[in-house]
Amino acid sequence: MCSPLHHGASLMTDRSDGPIGSLPEHLLVEIFTRLPICEWVQISCVSKHWASLFQGEYLWQTAIARNWPSVGFRKRWPGPIPRGSARRRFQALYVCENLVPSGGEIDELVGHTYLYLKQQLERLAVPPSSILHGTIIDQFIACGRTGEKAHELASKIWLAVIDNLEENQQTFMLLKHLAQEGEFFLPFPYSRSYKVLWRVFDKLFTDFPDCFSRADYHDALTSAKSRFQAVPSSWLGY
């Protein structure tokens, strides 16, 4: 959890035309990237000049070098999921370090794949999960992972995205959509993970019990019973 720091608070009280604002841009970037990440949105709102620093590449490149000095830089890699801008790279590295279990290793591709999947699931018309899963598998295989490793990483990313969705009506509708999808019998590693489907139903029944109508609840429970040999008692709370 981020706690406000005194130097962060003092920056917020100085306007861009004061002593802080007169500093060269490279010094401003050095100061900003040393502050807690949770303060960056507020800092970027102080002035148009400061906002432009956060919209450019240099600040994010500096932040990457400061936080992950051993991470290299390549403009492209094979596969359907792009690497993107320095800001996108920063987000991907942050995700990999903080949201997706990786045993202490920083794998930037994992972070980019997380961002890709999250964005696809937030669309109004969500693509079939089999297509999303296949795209992720193809991406990892294109970058040299084995089918087994690609399936393992894809499952971790699905679970991490599902676990970090906000608890709102949109998420309820998304989970209900994923739970109602038909079965697609695809060969390994393109077969979807049992653990992921279980997590979808578990979040539906434990986090959103009040969002169901009686008919929808019984439809979802019937679907769950047809997919799993047994369902936990916590799913039977309607």
C-alpha positions in Angstrom: 0.0 0.0 0.0 1.3 3.4 -0.9 1.5 6.1 1.8 2.0 9.8 1.0 5.6 11.1 1.5 6.5 14.6 2.5 8.5 15.3 -0.6 5.6 14.0 -2.7 3.2 16.3 -0.9 5.5 19.3 -1.3 5.8 18.7 -5.0 2.0 18.9 -5.3 1.9 22.3 -3.7 4.5 23.8 -6.1 3.1 25.0 -9.4 5.0 24.4 -12.7 6.0 28.1 -12.8 7.7 27.9 -9.4 11.2 26.6 -8.4 10.3 23.0 -9.3 8.8 24.0 -12.6 12.0 25.8 -13.6 14.1 22.6 -13.4 15.2 21.0 -16.6 13.0 18.2 -17.9 15.5 15.5 -17.2 15.7 16.5 -13.5 11.9 16.6 -13.2 11.8 13.1 -14.6 14.4 12.0 -12.1 12.3 13.4 -9.3 9.0 12.0 -10.5 10.3 8.5 -11.1 11.6 8.4 -7.5 8.1 9.1 -6.1 5.6 6.3 -5.3 3.8 5.1 -8.4 0.4 5.8 -6.7 1.2 9.6 -6.8 2.0 9.8 -10.5 -1.6 10.4 -11.6 -1.9 13.4 -9.2 1.5 14.8 -10.3 0.5 14.6 -14.0 -2.5 16.8 -13.2 -0.5 19.7 -11.8 0.2 21.3 -15.2 0.1 20.7 -18.9 3.9 20.6 -18.9 4.1 17.9 -16.3 1.3 15.9 -18.0 3.3 16.0 -21.3 6.2 14.4 -19.5 4.0 11.4 -18.5 2.7 11.2 -22.1 6.2 11.0 -23.6 8.6 8.1 -23.8 11.5 9.5 -21.8 9.9 9.3 -18.4 8.8 5.7 -18.8 12.1 4.7 -20.2 13.8 6.2 -17.2 11.3 4.5 -14.9 12.0 1.1 -16.5 15.8 1.6 -16.2 15.4 2.6 -12.5 13.0 -0.2 -11.5 14.2 -3.0 -13.7 17.8 -2.2 -14.8 18.5 -5.7 -16.0 15.7 -5.7 -18.5 16.8 -5.3 -22.1 15.0 -3.5 -24.9 13.8 -5.0 -28.2 11.5 -3.1 -30.5 9.7 -6.2 -31.7 9.2 -9.9 -30.9 7.4 -12.5 -33.0 3.7 -13.3 -32.4 0.4 -11.5 -32.3 0.8 -9.5 -29.1 2.9 -6.4 -29.6 5.4 -4.9 -27.2 4.2 -1.3 -27.6 5.4 1.9 -26.1 7.7 2.5 -23.1 4.6 3.2 -21.0 3.1 -0.1 -22.1 6.4 -1.8 -21.2 6.4 -0.3 -17.8 2.8 -1.5 -17.2 3.7 -5.0 -18.4 6.8 -5.2 -16.1 4.8 -3.9 -13.1 2.1 -6.5 -13.8 4.7 -9.3 -14.1 6.4 -8.3 -10.8 3.2 -7.7 -8.8 0.2 -9.5 -10.2 1.3 -12.8 -11.9 3.2 -15.4 -9.8 6.6 -16.0 -11.5 8.9 -17.3 -8.9 10.9 -14.1 -8.7 11.6 -13.9 -12.5 10.7 -10.9 -14.6 9.2 -12.1 -17.9 8.0 -9.0 -19.8 6.0 -11.1 -22.2 3.9 -12.4 -19.4 3.0 -8.8 -18.4 2.1 -7.9 -22.0 -0.1 -11.0 -22.3 -1.9 -10.1 -19.1 -2.6 -6.6 -20.5 -3.8 -8.0 -23.8 -6.2 -10.4 -22.1 -7.5 -7.8 -19.7 -8.3 -5.4 -22.5 -10.0 -8.1 -24.6 -12.2 -9.1 -21.7 -13.2 -5.4 -21.1 -14.5 -5.0 -24.6 -18.3 -4.7 -25.2 -18.2 -7.7 -27.5 -15.8 -10.2 -25.8 -14.1 -12.6 -28.2 -14.7 -16.3 -27.4 -12.3 -17.4 -24.7 -11.0 -20.3 -26.9 -9.8 -17.7 -29.4 -8.2 -15.6 -26.7 -6.5 -18.7 -25.1 -5.3 -19.8 -28.5 -3.8 -16.4 -29.3 -1.9 -16.5 -25.9 -0.6 -20.0 -26.6 0.5 -19.0 -30.1 2.3 -16.0 -28.7 4.3 -18.0 -26.1 5.2 -20.7 -28.7 6.3 -18.1 -31.2 8.7 -16.8 -28.5 10.2 -20.2 -27.9 8.1 -21.7 -25.1 7.1 -25.4 -25.2 3.5 -26.3 -25.5 3.5 -27.4 -21.8 5.1 -24.1 -20.6 2.8 -22.0 -22.8 -0.3 -23.7 -21.3 1.0 -23.2 -17.8 1.8 -19.5 -18.4 -1.6 -18.9 -20.1 -3.4 -20.5 -17.1 -1.5 -18.3 -14.6 -2.4 -15.2 -16.7 -6.1 -16.1 -16.9 -6.3 -16.7 -13.2 -4.5 -13.4 -12.4 -6.7 -11.4 -14.7 -9.9 -12.9 -13.3 -8.7 -12.4 -9.7 -8.0 -8.7 -10.4 -11.3 -7.7 -12.1 -13.3 -5.1 -10.2 -16.4 -6.4 -8.4 -19.1 -4.6 -10.5 -22.0 -5.5 -12.8 -19.7 -5.5 -15.8 -17.5 -8.2 -14.3 -20.6 -10.2 -13.3 -21.8 -10.2 -16.9 -18.4 -11.1 -18.2 -18.1 -14.1 -15.8 -21.6 -15.2 -16.6 -20.7 -15.1 -20.3 -17.5 -17.2 -19.7 -19.5 -19.7 -17.6 -22.1 -20.1 -20.3 -19.7 -20.6 -23.2 -20.0 -24.1 -24.8 -17.2 -26.7 -24.6 -14.6 -26.6 -27.3 -12.6 -29.8 -27.6 -9.2 -28.7 -28.7 -5.9 -30.5 -28.5 -3.3 -29.6 -25.9 -2.0 -26.9 -25.3 -5.0 -25.2 -26.9 -7.4 -26.9 -24.5 -8.5 -24.4 -21.8 -7.5 -25.0 -18.2 -9.9 -26.7 -15.8 -8.6 -24.4 -13.0 -9.6 -21.3 -14.9 -13.1 -22.5 -15.5 -13.4 -23.4 -11.9 -12.3 -19.9 -10.8 -14.9 -18.4 -13.1 -17.7 -20.3 -11.4 -16.2 -19.8 -8.0 -16.1 -16.0 -8.4 -19.6 -16.0 -9.8 -21.2 -17.9 -6.9 -19.1 -16.4 -4.0 -18.6 -12.8 -5.1 -21.8 -12.0 -7.0 -24.6 -14.1 -5.4 -26.8 -11.0 -5.1 -26.6 -10.3 -8.9 -28.3 -13.4 -10.0 -32.0 -13.7 -10.8 -33.4 -17.0 -9.5 -33.6 -18.4 -13.1 -30.0 -17.3 -14.0 -28.7 -18.8 -10.7 -30.2 -22.2 -11.4 -29.0 -22.1 -15.0 -25.4 -21.4 -13.8 -25.6 -24.0 -11.1 -26.8 -26.6 -13.6 -24.0 -25.7 -15.9 -21.4 -26.0 -13.1 -22.8 -29.4 -12.0 -22.5 -30.7 -15.6 -18.8 -29.6 -15.8 -17.5 -30.7 -12.4 -18.0 -33.9 -10.5 -18.9 -32.1 -7.3 -19.5 -28.4 -6.4 -18.7 -26.8 -3.1 -21.4 -25.9 -0.6 -20.4 -22.2 -0.9 -21.9 -22.3 -4.4 -25.3 -23.3 -3.1 -26.2 -20.0 -1.3 -29.0 -18.6 -3.4 
